[in-house]
Amino acid sequence: MLVALLTACQSVQGRLPTTPATLGPATLKDEKLRITTTTNMVADLAREIGRERVEVRGLMGPGVDPHLYKASARDVRTLQNAHLILYGGLHLEGKMVELLEKSSRAVAVTQGIPRAKLLYPEGSDDLPDPHVWFDVTLWKHAAETTRDALSAADPAGKEGYAQNAAAYLARLDALDAEVKALMERIPSRQRVLVTAHDAFNYFSRRYGMEVRGVQGISTAAEAGMQNIQMLARFVAERELPAIFVESSVPQRTVDAVIAAARARGHPLRVGGELFSDALGTAGTPEGTYIGMIRHNAQVISRALGSAP
């Protein structure tokens, strides 16, 4: 049983059963591989690779900020009943990290990304920027790690997982090329992405965009007035037409930058909503990783001055 997991969660959950579970390495027979994930991006990845052999339960839905998410008693029970737990890693799930790292059944989908490809915020050599999914080529590593984790938990499904992963990786290659083409349509001076928090640095490196965030890598700290004024001055000087809101971050800091820019005589506007730390609603195009990345790229390209 996940004894360490339950112990770490006592302050959150209250009393939970302590009888050992009989889940072990999966011998599934007629049963599907039960997977619990944190973010809905990871849940989408598990479904793409697992298809009909898996049953996926995600803890975090649309609009949920993983930096601030706290596990509930129900979450712990869901984790306890999983054959496999998949999570983002790189301290994305800030308040759940200890919980996840103590579980022998938990796998961080980002663990296969070469360290040299990770970005580190200034002054932080230990904690990398966790928003790796905005570089589609890095998310391919996450797909491969997911394939391997599913194969280890369910060896009988290994061949199918390999086939599903190969097809998905080809789709990611096509998506990467599509995003590159959309960003290249933006005039070079306007290739600046200003958003609520600093989540798009991998996107910047891969697709040739300068990025600025009102807040830092995590949404745990409020943006100060000085930072808002500095960003408003930058936007006005560069004559940028738009700033973007995020689905999982409150809009108030973006509104403050718009107000400060307009006070300087610059008609800044909201260019659209981007999905950053969570996918959209299930059943919509933005409810999948590929659909979310495509949506973001299209919104950015349109708002920053490309042809329709």
BELBELLIN-V395479 format. One record per helix or strand. SS is the DSSP state (2 for helix, 1 for strand). FROM is the first residue (numbers start at 1). TO is the last residue. If there is no record, write none. Layout:
ss=SS from=FROM to=TO
ss=SS from=FROM to=TO
This chain:
ss=2 from=3 to=8
ss=2 from=10 to=13
ss=1 from=33 to=37
ss=2 from=40 to=53
ss=1 from=54 to=58
ss=2 from=73 to=80
ss=1 from=84 to=87
ss=2 from=94 to=101
ss=1 from=106 to=108
ss=2 from=115 to=117
ss=1 from=120 to=120
ss=1 from=128 to=128
ss=2 from=132 to=134
ss=2 from=136 to=153
ss=2 from=155 to=184
ss=2 from=188 to=190
ss=1 from=192 to=197
ss=2 from=201 to=207
ss=1 from=210 to=215
ss=2 from=225 to=238
ss=1 from=242 to=246
ss=2 from=252 to=263
ss=1 from=269 to=274
ss=2 from=285 to=287
ss=2 from=289 to=303
